[in-house]
Amino acid sequence: MKSIKYFIVMLCAAVTFSSCGSAAKNGSLIGAGGGALVGALVGKLAGNAAVGAVVGGAVGTGAGYLIGKRMDKVKAASAAIENAKVEDITDANGLQAVKVTFDSGILFATGKSALNTAAKNNLNDFAKVLKENADLDIAVMGHTDNTGSAAVNEKLSLERAKAVSNYLTSCGAAAAQMKTVEGKSYNEPIASNDTAEGRALNRRVEIYMYASKAMIDQANAGTLK
């Protein structure tokens, strides 16, 4: 792992800077910059997500660079989707991965897990990204605000994650990609639950795209495109 970090840092030093098909507008891109050259390093600065099966020493020195190049493409395609907020993160192997959060205001009303029309349109477009990158693994995490009991919110957050993952698969994304579909209740807020605006931000689903073992194997072999 030290050799991977050294390789990436040296590269960075050289850098000076309800139907399935709808049109998309630009989303937002967070943590873009060095891209594949920054690789896992940018992800560590942007935050760490415990996604991905650890393969430990099986990750070769050049694998992070090749996976980073692929994730740059995935990130750009996701950022082109309306209402998509896209961030660099790292997976459990320290490799570059991508986190996508859609505008929570169009996803869920308080106490509900049903997707409205606008949310479905955004997810239609996102499903295309997944279909074009069928070798990625996906984790879907549902969240709630703090309205109601812990037991209610645990169930509701899981229902929200399932609503998103099920809709994506109905639009052609592979069910086999969905490695984790989990509810987080109100335990990981991103805004204050003391205001209506903050609660709306907390009613969200986060989608993580990260390298599968097959991708890592291809990267190690130098054949990942």
KAQUIPE-V948551 format. One record per run of one state. SS is the DSSP state (h for helix, s for strand, l for the rest). FROM is the first residue (numbers start at 0). LEN is the number of residues. Records with the same first field share a line. If there is no record, write none. Layout:
SS: FROM-LEN / FROM-LEN
This chain:
l: 0-1 / 13-14 / 30-4 / 37-2 / 46-1 / 48-7 / 58-4 / 79-4 / 90-5 / 102-1 / 107-9 / 132-3 / 142-7 / 170-4 / 183-12 / 202-2 / 211-1 / 221-4
h: 1-12 / 34-3 / 39-7 / 55-3 / 62-17 / 103-4 / 116-16 / 149-21 / 174-3 / 195-7 / 212-9
s: 27-3 / 47-1 / 83-7 / 95-7 / 135-7 / 177-6 / 204-7
